[in-house]
C-alpha cells in the first residue's frame, strides 16, 4: 500500500521510509506522486494539531492515505521552547539546522548540567483511505550538551544527549529504537495492523 508522506524535509522522508518499509507500506513523497503539496501553514498550537493540518492537506490534495508528523525539541530551561517552532526557531536570524542549534547553545550558556533537561516530541497523524484519523504522540527524554558532537541525524541531534551520546553519534538503527519518532511509528504500525492485518 502506498502512503503519501506530507513533508518537504528530505531527511525526515528517509527516516519515515526506513521505519515504514517493514510494515509493507511504501512511503511516497509528493514529488514521487506527481503533486505539489506546497507549504502548509502550521496554525496549530500543539504538535498533534500541526500533524493533522499537514496530513489532511495531503489527503485532500491526493486522495491517498497520508502520514504527517510534527516534531520538535522542548528545552526545560527555555520554558519548553522551541517546541512547535523547532523548524522555524528565530526565523529572522536562523535559516539552517546548524544556526538554530547554535542559537539554543547560546541561550543555554551558563546553565548547569542538571538544568539542561530536554525532550523530543513526535506527533503523527495518519489519515486512512476511508478518511479515518489515527493520532499518536511520543517523547524521548534527554538533555542538551555544550557543543556539536557527531555527524549523523539531523536537526538538533548533535546537541541532544540520550544517555552518554548524542543522537548524531548513534546509528540510524539505534536511534530508531529509542527516538520519539521511532516509538511513535511503532505505535502507528500497531494501529495499522489492527486496520489492515
N, C-alpha and C positions, 0 to 999 in steps of 0.2 A: 504494500500500500504506500502511496506517495503522500507525504505531508509537506505543505509549504512552510518554510521556516521564515518567520517575519522578522528578519534582521538584515541590516546592511553592514554588520560587523563581520568581516570575513573570518576572523579568529574565533568568534563565537559560533559561527556556522560550522566550522571544522569540529569544534568541541561537541556541538549537538549531533552532527553526523556520526561522530565516533561513538557516542553513547546510545543513539537511537538504532544504529545498524543492527546490533544483536537482537533487537525486537522485531526484525523483519520490516522495519519502516524505512523507506527511502526518503531521506531529508532532501528536499528540493529548494534551491534558492529561487527568489523571484526571477532572477535573470535566466536560470535554467528553465523556469516555467514560461518564459517569454512575456513576462509582465513587468511593469514598473510600479512598484508599490509607492515609491516616493517617501518623503519624510512624513511620519505621522506625528502630530503634535501630542506629546505626552502631558495631558492636562490632569492626570490623576494625582491624588495626594498620597497614594501608597504604591508599593511595588506591584501588588495584585491588580489594582485599578489600571496601571500603565500596561501591564502584560495583557490584560483583556482588550484595551484600546488597540494595541498593535495586532493581536491575533484576530480580532473581529474585523479590522480593516482589511487584513489579508484574505480572510474567509469571504468577505463580501465582494472583494475585487476579483477573486479567482474561482470561487465556488469549491475550492479544495479544502480538506481538513487542514487546519493551521495550528502551528505551535509558535508561541512567542514567550520570551522571558524578559523580565525586568529585574536587574540585579545591581547590586552596588555594595559599597563598603560603608559601614557605620562605625565611627570612631568615638569611643566613650568620652574622651577629653574634649571633643569638639561638639558635645551635645548631640551625637548621632550623625553629624554631618560627615561626608557629603550626602549619604543616604540616596534618595531617589534622584539626586542631581549628580551622582558619581561620574557619569559620562559627559556631563557639561558643567563641571565644577569650575567656577570662576572663568566663564567663557571669554570675558574681556581680556584676561591675561594668559589663560592656559588653553592651548589648542591641540596638545598631544597628550597621550597617556603619561609620558615622561614628565611633562610640565605639571600635570595635575598631581602626580605622585610627589614630585618635588615640593609642591605647594603644601601638601599635608605634612611632609617632614619639616618644612619651615614653620608651620603653625604649631608643631609639637616640640620645637626647640625648648629645652629646659624642663620638659615634662618627664618625671622619673619613670623608671621601668614598670613599677606597679600601677601606674596610672595610664598605661598605653594600651589598654584593652580595646579590642575592636571585633567586629564580626562582619562577615559577608552574608548578605541575604539574597536568595534567588526565589522569585515568584514566577511560576509557569502557568500560562493559560493555554489550554488545548481546546479547540473547537472541532467537534467531531462532524462527520458527514451530515448527520441529521440536525446539526446546529446546537447539540448539547454541549455544555461548557464544563470542562474539568479545571479546577484551580488547586494549585499546590504551592506551599511556601516552606522553604527550609533555610537553615542558617549554618554557618561554620564559625566557631569561636576561635579567636587567636589574639595576636597583639601586633602593634606596629613597631618595626625596628627603627634603626637610626640612619640607615643608608641603603642604597640599592644593592641587593645581593641576588645573583642568579640571572640567567638569561632565557629562562623558559616562561611559559604562561603569557599573560597579557594584563593590561590594566594596572591595578595596584599590587599585583602578585610579588614584585621584587621587594616590597616592604612589609608584606603580610606574613607573619610567622604563625605556622601551625606546628606546635612542638618546637624543636630546635632548628628548623629550616624554614625558609620562605617558600611560598608556593612556586616561585620562579626557580627553585633549586630541585624540585621533585619532578619525577617523570609524569607524563600525562596520565598514565595508569594509576600511579599513586595518588595524584590529585583527584581523579575521578572517584576514588574510594571514599574520600573524606570531605570533598568540597560541597558547598551549598548547592551547586548545580548538579553535581553527581547524585547527591541524595534526593534532590527534587525530581530528577529524571528517573531514578529507580522507582520512586513512588508513582510517577506518571506511567512507567512500564506496568506496574501492578494494576493501576486503574484501566489501562488499555487492554490488558489481558482479560479483565472482567468483561469488557465490551466485545473483544474480538477473539478471545481464547477459545 
